[in-house]
Amino acid sequence: MSYEIISHTADLKIKITADNLKSLFIEALRAMMETLSKKTKKETSVARKIFVTAPDKTTLLVDFLNETLALTQVNKEIYSKINFLKFSENHLEADIEGQKIEKFDEDIKAATYHEADIRQNKEGRWETILIFDI
């Protein structure tokens, strides 16, 4: 699993690669959370539930990231663990865990659909480009 930040004029562009589809979602969440903040209050643990349904896997990923981003901003929390209770190409249910934070290092307004297209590469790994509106 990995992610790579790609140069972009105004927004944050990241290429995500993983061995399977579920891991691609985990890596995308990690990339977004690490961009938002690297500082957490270790003593304050939080847990949330998340439910997302979409017509396809790419829309599901973007909607999942935006739903998680909304929870992050409303609650001032960064999520570092995810446990998928249900996962398919158009629906997911998960428990996410993390910590409270004092401030964000970066402000992400949204994960966008621009350039997002989940595909398997020649080696069979899953990948996509994500552009975050900052």
C-alpha positions in Angstrom: 0.0 0.0 0.0 1.2 3.5 -0.7 0.4 7.0 -1.7 2.3 9.6 -3.6 1.7 13.4 -3.6 1.8 14.7 -7.1 2.5 18.4 -8.0 -0.7 20.3 -8.7 -1.2 24.1 -9.1 -4.0 24.8 -6.7 -5.2 21.6 -5.1 -3.6 18.5 -3.5 -3.2 15.6 -6.0 -2.4 12.2 -4.6 -1.9 8.8 -6.4 -3.1 5.9 -4.3 -2.0 2.3 -4.9 -2.9 -0.8 -3.0 -3.0 -4.6 -3.4 -6.8 -4.8 -3.1 -9.9 -2.5 -3.2 -10.4 -2.4 0.6 -6.8 -1.5 1.1 -7.1 1.3 -1.5 -9.8 2.9 0.7 -7.7 2.5 3.8 -4.7 4.1 2.1 -6.8 7.0 0.7 -8.1 7.7 4.2 -4.6 7.6 5.7 -3.3 10.0 3.0 -6.1 12.4 3.7 -5.8 12.2 7.5 -2.0 12.6 7.5 -2.4 15.7 5.3 -4.9 17.2 7.7 -2.8 16.8 10.8 0.2 14.9 12.1 -0.4 16.0 15.7 -2.9 14.2 17.9 -3.8 14.1 21.5 -2.9 10.4 22.2 -4.9 10.2 25.4 -8.2 11.0 23.8 -9.6 8.1 21.8 -12.8 8.4 19.7 -14.9 6.0 17.7 -17.5 6.7 15.0 -19.6 4.7 12.6 -19.9 5.5 9.0 -22.3 4.3 6.3 -21.9 5.1 2.6 -23.8 3.9 -0.5 -22.9 4.9 -4.1 -23.6 3.7 -7.7 -19.9 2.6 -8.2 -16.6 2.0 -6.5 -15.1 5.4 -7.5 -18.1 7.4 -6.3 -18.1 5.3 -3.1 -14.4 6.2 -2.4 -15.0 9.9 -2.9 -18.2 9.9 -0.9 -16.5 7.9 1.9 -13.7 10.4 2.1 -16.1 13.3 2.1 -18.2 11.7 4.8 -15.1 11.0 6.9 -13.9 14.6 6.3 -17.1 16.0 7.5 -16.8 14.0 10.8 -13.2 15.2 11.1 -14.1 18.8 10.8 -17.2 18.8 12.9 -15.6 16.9 15.8 -12.0 18.0 15.4 -10.8 14.4 15.2 -8.3 12.5 13.0 -9.1 8.9 12.3 -6.2 6.4 12.1 -8.0 3.0 12.2 -10.9 1.6 10.2 -12.7 -1.7 10.6 -15.0 -2.5 7.6 -18.1 -4.2 8.9 -19.5 -4.4 5.3 -17.7 -3.7 2.1 -18.7 -4.0 -1.5 -18.1 -1.9 -4.7 -21.2 0.3 -3.9 -21.7 0.1 -0.1 -19.7 0.2 3.0 -20.2 0.3 6.8 -17.3 0.8 9.1 -16.1 1.7 12.5 -13.5 4.4 12.5 -11.2 5.2 15.4 -8.9 8.1 16.1 -8.0 11.0 18.4 -9.0 14.5 19.1 -6.8 17.2 17.7 -6.1 20.8 18.7 -5.7 22.2 15.1 -5.4 21.1 11.5 -2.1 21.4 9.7 -3.9 21.7 6.3 -7.5 22.6 5.4 -9.1 20.1 3.0 -12.5 21.4 1.8 -13.5 18.2 -0.1 -12.3 15.2 -2.0 -13.3 15.8 -5.7 -14.5 13.5 -8.5 -12.1 15.2 -10.9 -9.6 12.6 -12.2 -10.9 9.9 -9.7 -11.2 6.6 -11.5 -10.4 3.4 -9.6 -8.7 0.8 -11.9 -6.5 -2.2 -11.7 -3.1 -1.7 -13.3 -1.1 -4.2 -15.4 0.3 -5.8 -12.2 -3.2 -6.3 -10.8 -2.8 -3.6 -8.1 -5.6 -1.1 -7.5 -5.0 2.6 -8.1 -6.6 5.9 -8.5 -5.8 9.6 -8.5 -7.5 11.8 -5.9 -7.7 15.6 -6.0 -8.5 17.3 -2.7 -9.9 20.9 -2.8 -7.7 22.8 -0.3 
